[in-house]
Amino acid sequence: MSVPEYFELENGDRMPRVGFGTWQTSEDVLEKAVDAALNAGYRHFDSARAYENEKGLGRALSRWIGDNEEKRKQLFIVTKLPPGGNRPDVVDEYFSGSLSDLGLSYIDMYLMHTPFSFEHIPGDLHPKNPDGSMKVDLTTDIVSTWKEMLKLKESGRVKHLGVSNVNEEQLKRLTAIAKPECLQVEVHILCQQAPLLEAAKRLGIPVVAYSPLGSRALADLLASKTGRVFPNQLELPAVQKIAQKYSRTPAQVLLRYLLQHGVAVIPKSTDPTRIKQNISVWDFELSESEMKELRALDRGEAGRICDFGFFGGVEKHPEFPFKNRT
Ligand SMILES: NC(=O)c1ccc[n+]([C@@H]2O[C@H](COP(=O)([O-])OP(=O)(O)OC[C@H]3O[C@@H](n4cnc5c(N)ncnc54)[C@H](OP(=O)(O)O)[C@@H]3O)[C@@H](O)[C@H]2O)c1
């Protein structure tokens, strides 16, 4: 099954289906990784105010762009409104901070990072109570935030708007106001999100899969705190067998599966060899029977890794998207 290398957005702009993830990386390490990613051919970069490393991405991008505006046009830069920004009066402030740290005059795609919210405390993107739980603001709503985000697009500083971590009902609610141009959610072989992907397809919204390799660092952290078991997706026998057959790495098989599954992928790596491997997924193809075998590994909701359990208290927010976490 051939897969286009881009999602074509409604105005004709192209979002590359393989992007580069930037979470859980210090500014300096990220800067070097982005140099390697640009050399390897990545043009889509996924950032977020909440990752607290936008300056590192910005430095590498500015170096690559130089004073050549044509090169800027080749990039597709995504960043996100942090959970503390889900209120109309501060959307512009958070957005301007991202734009400035990234050193750009516009963002290609701006996402609402989460439907739940923290309190807005300037200078503290992850405000905590003395007991370690998050300072959650239960009064915010995604509709007024989304309406404010639409103004950023009208101003020309953002080309496209989207959402992340919303459920189907929330996606439909926001679509009734203005259709998001991207849905970024956790999708990998153990959590394939069939109903949500179907809903996005019906609405005509491209899906970007985060944690496409199973987010090992997060999985290990959660396993140590909760005792939950998160299988290493790179070591699953079916993945290893197919990787051997095509002389590819297990990561390439996982990414190729997702591309053929219809979603874009944004793997994160700081290792130059892996960075190159993760974008080299266009010259082999999984058969329908291999797709079926990998599809069967789905664990549904039980396979979700990023349920925001590390943000104690957010499950009380009326817009918390995952109903199975109480
Ligand atoms: N919207 C959201 O709420 C949200 C949530 C989570 C993630 N994201 C985005 O999605 C991106 C990707 O997700 P993620 O960072 O959670 O996890 P991921 O991309 O699934 O996995 C990253 C892990 O896999 C390792 N890795 C990368 N390539 C590999 C390879 N070829 N072979 C073996 N190991 C490899 C990395 O280690 P090395 O660095 O050592 O290679 C890292 O430990 C994030 O960086 C972020 O941009 C968004």
The ligand as an SDF file (V2000), in Angstrom:
LIG
                    3D

 48 52  0  0  0  0  0  0  0  0999 V2000
    0.3440   16.1170   22.3680 N   0  0  0  0  0  0  0  0  0  0  0  0
    0.8160   15.4860   23.4180 C   0  0  0  0  0  0  0  0  0  0  0  0
    0.2690   15.5460   24.5390 O   0  0  0  0  0  0  0  0  0  0  0  0
    2.0510   14.6460   23.2720 C   0  0  0  0  0  0  0  0  0  0  0  0
    2.3340   13.6500   24.2300 C   0  0  0  0  0  0  0  0  0  0  0  0
    3.4650   12.8540   24.0460 C   0  0  0  0  0  0  0  0  0  0  0  0
    4.2880   13.0660   22.9520 C   0  0  0  0  0  0  0  0  0  0  0  0
    4.0220   14.0740   22.0520 N   0  0  0  0  0  0  0  0  0  0  0  0
    4.9130   14.3510   20.9040 C   0  0  0  0  0  0  0  0  0  0  0  0
    5.2080   13.1140   20.2450 O   0  0  0  0  0  0  0  0  0  0  0  0
    6.6210   12.9350   20.2100 C   0  0  0  0  0  0  0  0  0  0  0  0
    6.9780   11.4680   20.2150 C   0  0  0  0  0  0  0  0  0  0  0  0
    6.4730   10.8160   21.3630 O   0  0  0  0  0  0  0  0  0  0  0  0
    7.3860   10.3750   22.5930 P   0  0  0  0  0  0  0  0  0  0  0  0
    8.5710   11.2620   22.6510 O   0  0  0  0  0  0  0  0  0  0  0  0
    6.4960   10.2820   23.7600 O   0  0  0  0  0  0  0  0  0  0  0  0
    7.8310    8.8930   22.2750 O   0  0  0  0  0  0  0  0  0  0  0  0
    8.3030    8.0160   21.0230 P   0  0  0  0  0  0  0  0  0  0  0  0
    8.6880    8.8610   19.8730 O   0  0  0  0  0  0  0  0  0  0  0  0
    7.2760    6.9630   20.8560 O   0  0  0  0  0  0  0  0  0  0  0  0
    9.5590    7.3030   21.6360 O   0  0  0  0  0  0  0  0  0  0  0  0
   10.7120    8.0040   21.9760 C   0  0  0  0  0  0  0  0  0  0  0  0
   11.6750    7.0180   22.6300 C   0  0  0  0  0  0  0  0  0  0  0  0
   12.0630    6.0360   21.6750 O   0  0  0  0  0  0  0  0  0  0  0  0
   13.4820    6.0220   21.5390 C   0  0  0  0  0  0  0  0  0  0  0  0
   13.7540    5.8130   20.1150 N   0  0  0  0  0  0  0  0  0  0  0  0
   13.5660    6.6810   19.1020 C   0  0  0  0  0  0  0  0  0  0  0  0
   13.8850    6.1260   17.9330 N   0  0  0  0  0  0  0  0  0  0  0  0
   14.2930    4.8570   18.1960 C   0  0  0  0  0  0  0  0  0  0  0  0
   14.7570    3.7990   17.4020 C   0  0  0  0  0  0  0  0  0  0  0  0
   14.8550    3.9400   16.0730 N   0  0  0  0  0  0  0  0  0  0  0  0
   15.0860    2.6380   18.0040 N   0  0  0  0  0  0  0  0  0  0  0  0
   14.9810    2.5170   19.3500 C   0  0  0  0  0  0  0  0  0  0  0  0
   14.5450    3.4890   20.1680 N   0  0  0  0  0  0  0  0  0  0  0  0
   14.2100    4.6590   19.5970 C   0  0  0  0  0  0  0  0  0  0  0  0
   13.9420    7.3780   22.0340 C   0  0  0  0  0  0  0  0  0  0  0  0
   15.2310    7.2900   22.5980 O   0  0  0  0  0  0  0  0  0  0  0  0
   16.5010    8.0780   21.9630 P   0  0  0  0  0  0  0  0  0  0  0  0
   16.2060    9.5320   22.0320 O   0  0  0  0  0  0  0  0  0  0  0  0
   17.6130    7.6360   22.8480 O   0  0  0  0  0  0  0  0  0  0  0  0
   16.6490    7.5780   20.5600 O   0  0  0  0  0  0  0  0  0  0  0  0
   12.9160    7.6820   23.1180 C   0  0  0  0  0  0  0  0  0  0  0  0
   13.2680    7.0320   24.3400 O   0  0  0  0  0  0  0  0  0  0  0  0
    7.0940   13.7120   21.4340 C   0  0  0  0  0  0  0  0  0  0  0  0
    8.4770   13.9020   21.4420 O   0  0  0  0  0  0  0  0  0  0  0  0
    6.2540   14.9450   21.3230 C   0  0  0  0  0  0  0  0  0  0  0  0
    6.7600   15.8260   20.3330 O   0  0  0  0  0  0  0  0  0  0  0  0
    2.8970   14.8330   22.1960 C   0  0  0  0  0  0  0  0  0  0  0  0
  1  2  1  0
  2  3  2  0
  2  4  1  0
  4  5  1  0
  4 48  2  0
  5  6  2  0
  6  7  1  0
  7  8  2  0
  8  9  1  0
  8 48  1  0
  9 10  1  0
  9 46  1  0
 10 11  1  0
 11 12  1  0
 11 44  1  0
 12 13  1  0
 13 14  1  0
 14 15  2  0
 14 16  1  0
 14 17  1  0
 17 18  1  0
 18 19  2  0
 18 20  1  0
 18 21  1  0
 21 22  1  0
 22 23  1  0
 23 24  1  0
 23 42  1  0
 24 25  1  0
 25 26  1  0
 25 36  1  0
 26 27  1  0
 26 35  1  0
 27 28  2  0
 28 29  1  0
 29 30  1  0
 29 35  2  0
 30 31  1  0
 30 32  2  0
 32 33  1  0
 33 34  2  0
 34 35  1  0
 36 37  1  0
 36 42  1  0
 37 38  1  0
 38 39  2  0
 38 40  1  0
 38 41  1  0
 42 43  1  0
 44 45  1  0
 44 46  1  0
 46 47  1  0
M  CHG  2   8   1  16  -1
M  END
$$$$
